[in-house]
Amino acid sequence: IKGTVTKIRDLGSTIEFMIDTMPNAYFSCDINISLVARFLSVGEYVTIVYNEYPTYNLVVDIKNE
């Protein structure tokens, strides 16, 4: 899925963020998955691959465009 980051929560070794194309879903991402995850900022356009679970969406790959 692709979208622009609208909100970020820093949880230490993980971040949670939202994108405009799925405004009611948080995506959880380990900051060590890539440099994009470590330095993600609001307004950045990203492509993410994730696994959907009942209570969260786990990012397995993230790239910026």
C-alpha positions as CSV (number, residue, x, y, z in Angstrom):
1,I,0.0,0.0,0.0
2,K,1.1,3.6,-0.6
3,G,0.4,6.8,1.2
4,T,1.5,9.9,2.9
5,V,2.4,9.7,6.6
6,T,0.0,11.7,8.7
7,K,0.9,10.8,12.3
8,I,3.8,9.1,14.1
9,R,4.2,7.7,17.6
10,D,7.7,6.9,18.8
11,L,7.6,3.9,21.1
12,G,11.4,3.4,21.5
13,S,12.5,0.5,19.3
14,T,9.2,0.6,17.4
15,I,7.1,3.3,15.8
16,E,3.5,3.4,15.0
17,F,2.3,5.6,12.2
18,M,-0.8,6.4,10.1
19,I,-1.1,7.1,6.4
20,D,-3.7,9.1,4.5
21,T,-4.9,6.2,2.4
22,M,-5.9,4.2,5.5
23,P,-6.8,6.9,8.0
24,N,-8.3,4.6,10.7
25,A,-5.4,2.1,10.9
26,Y,-2.0,2.3,12.7
27,F,1.0,0.5,11.3
28,S,3.6,-0.9,13.7
29,C,7.2,-1.0,12.5
30,D,10.5,-1.9,14.1
31,I,12.9,1.0,13.6
32,N,15.7,-1.4,12.7
33,I,13.8,-2.7,9.6
34,S,15.4,0.1,7.4
35,L,16.7,3.7,7.5
36,V,13.3,4.8,6.2
37,A,11.7,3.5,9.4
38,R,14.3,5.1,11.7
39,F,14.0,8.6,10.1
40,L,10.3,8.5,9.1
41,S,8.6,11.9,9.2
42,V,5.1,13.3,8.7
43,G,4.4,14.2,5.1
44,E,6.7,11.6,3.7
45,Y,5.2,9.4,0.9
46,V,5.9,5.7,1.5
47,T,5.2,2.3,0.2
48,I,4.7,-0.4,2.8
49,V,4.2,-4.1,2.9
50,Y,2.5,-5.3,6.0
51,N,0.8,-8.3,7.7
52,E,-2.6,-7.6,9.1
53,Y,-3.5,-9.0,12.5
54,P,-6.7,-8.6,14.6
55,T,-5.3,-5.7,16.7
56,Y,-2.5,-4.2,14.6
57,N,-0.7,-4.1,11.2
58,L,2.9,-5.2,11.3
59,V,5.1,-3.6,8.7
60,V,7.6,-6.0,7.1
61,D,9.0,-3.6,4.5
62,I,8.9,0.2,4.0
63,K,10.3,2.4,1.3
64,N,10.1,6.1,0.5
65,E,9.4,7.4,-2.9
